[in-house]
């Protein structure tokens, strides 16, 4: 089946290249270029780091806990603003499949009196498998 959405396997909307392992290691790369980590090897923390840029800045940190590392990462890349009050009024429903499918599903939820705070039309994310 041909994908109905844009993008490909090398498309990302990730705001930060950060990774925290279960061994209390934090890896962050400061770059806006396309890149990826490969953590498939059992012998090392990272088998491959590939970036489409001449220079990237890599930070590796160690911590006593994952929570500590999450705090360290937040200091480096920032934190999200507090959510608005209306977000607690119901589900935020992410839909994709084209306008007709989105409308049909949204109407089913509304007709069933499901509390919905927002609908997020997700067709721009990339591959159909998302």
C-alpha positions as CSV (number, residue, x, y, z in Angstrom):
1,X,0.0,0.0,0.0
2,X,1.4,3.4,-0.9
3,X,1.8,5.8,2.0
4,X,-0.8,8.6,2.1
5,X,1.4,11.0,4.0
6,X,4.5,13.2,3.3
7,X,8.0,12.6,4.6
8,X,10.3,9.6,4.7
9,X,12.5,7.6,7.1
10,X,14.9,10.5,7.4
11,X,12.3,13.2,8.4
12,X,12.1,14.4,12.0
13,X,10.4,17.0,14.0
14,X,12.4,16.3,17.1
15,X,13.2,19.4,19.1
16,X,16.4,18.0,20.6
17,X,18.8,15.2,20.0
18,X,19.0,13.8,23.5
19,X,19.1,10.3,24.8
20,X,19.2,9.0,28.4
21,X,20.2,5.3,28.8
22,X,19.3,2.9,31.6
23,X,22.9,3.0,32.6
24,X,22.6,6.7,33.7
25,X,24.3,8.2,30.7
26,X,23.0,11.3,28.9
27,X,24.0,12.0,25.3
28,X,23.1,15.3,23.7
29,X,24.1,16.7,20.3
30,X,23.7,20.4,19.6
31,X,22.8,20.5,16.0
32,X,19.9,21.4,13.7
33,X,21.1,19.1,11.0
34,X,19.7,15.7,10.2
35,X,21.3,13.0,12.2
36,X,20.8,9.8,14.1
37,X,22.1,7.6,16.9
38,X,22.5,3.8,16.6
39,X,22.4,2.1,19.9
40,X,21.9,-1.5,18.7
41,X,25.3,-2.8,19.8
42,X,25.5,-4.6,23.1
43,X,29.3,-3.8,23.5
44,X,29.2,0.0,23.5
45,X,26.8,2.8,24.4
46,X,26.6,3.9,20.9
47,X,27.6,2.0,17.8
48,X,27.2,4.9,15.4
49,X,26.5,8.6,15.5
50,X,25.9,10.0,12.0
51,X,25.2,13.7,11.3
52,X,24.8,15.6,8.0
53,X,26.9,18.5,9.2
54,X,30.7,19.2,9.3
55,X,30.8,20.1,13.0
56,X,28.5,19.0,15.9
57,X,28.9,19.4,19.6
58,X,28.4,16.2,21.6
59,X,27.8,16.3,25.4
60,X,28.0,13.1,27.5
61,X,27.0,13.2,31.1
62,X,26.8,10.7,33.8
63,X,24.4,10.8,36.8
64,X,23.3,8.8,39.8
65,X,19.8,8.5,38.5
66,X,17.8,9.0,35.3
67,X,15.8,11.7,37.1
68,X,19.0,13.6,37.8
69,X,20.1,13.3,34.1
70,X,16.7,14.5,33.0
71,X,17.2,17.6,35.2
72,X,20.7,18.1,33.7
73,X,19.2,17.9,30.2
74,X,16.4,20.3,31.0
75,X,19.0,22.9,32.2
76,X,20.8,22.5,28.8
77,X,17.9,22.5,26.4
78,X,15.1,24.1,28.5
79,X,11.7,22.9,29.7
80,X,8.2,23.1,28.3
81,X,5.9,25.9,29.4
82,X,3.0,24.9,31.7
83,X,0.0,23.5,29.9
84,X,-3.2,25.7,29.6
85,X,-6.1,24.9,31.8
86,X,-8.4,23.8,28.9
87,X,-6.2,20.8,28.3
88,X,-7.7,19.1,31.4
89,X,-11.2,19.3,29.9
90,X,-10.9,16.1,27.9
91,X,-8.7,14.0,25.6
92,X,-6.4,15.5,23.0
93,X,-7.1,13.2,20.1
94,X,-4.5,12.8,17.3
95,X,-6.0,11.8,14.0
96,X,-4.7,11.1,10.6
97,X,-5.9,9.6,7.3
98,X,-7.1,12.6,5.4
99,X,-9.9,15.2,6.2
100,X,-12.8,12.8,5.6
101,X,-11.4,10.1,8.0
102,X,-10.6,12.8,10.6
103,X,-14.1,14.3,10.4
104,X,-15.8,10.9,10.6
105,X,-13.8,9.9,13.7
106,X,-14.2,13.3,15.4
107,X,-18.0,13.2,14.8
108,X,-18.2,9.6,16.3
109,X,-16.4,10.8,19.4
110,X,-18.6,13.9,19.7
111,X,-21.8,11.9,19.1
112,X,-20.7,9.4,21.9
113,X,-20.2,12.4,24.3
114,X,-16.5,11.6,24.8
115,X,-14.9,14.6,26.5
116,X,-12.5,16.1,24.0
117,X,-10.3,19.1,24.7
118,X,-8.7,19.2,21.2
119,X,-8.3,17.4,17.9
120,X,-4.8,17.3,16.4
121,X,-4.8,16.5,12.7
122,X,-1.6,14.4,12.3
123,X,-1.3,13.9,8.6
124,X,2.0,16.0,8.3
125,X,4.1,13.6,10.5
126,X,5.6,11.5,7.7
127,X,5.2,7.8,7.2
128,X,1.9,6.0,7.3
129,X,3.3,3.6,9.9
130,X,3.3,6.3,12.6
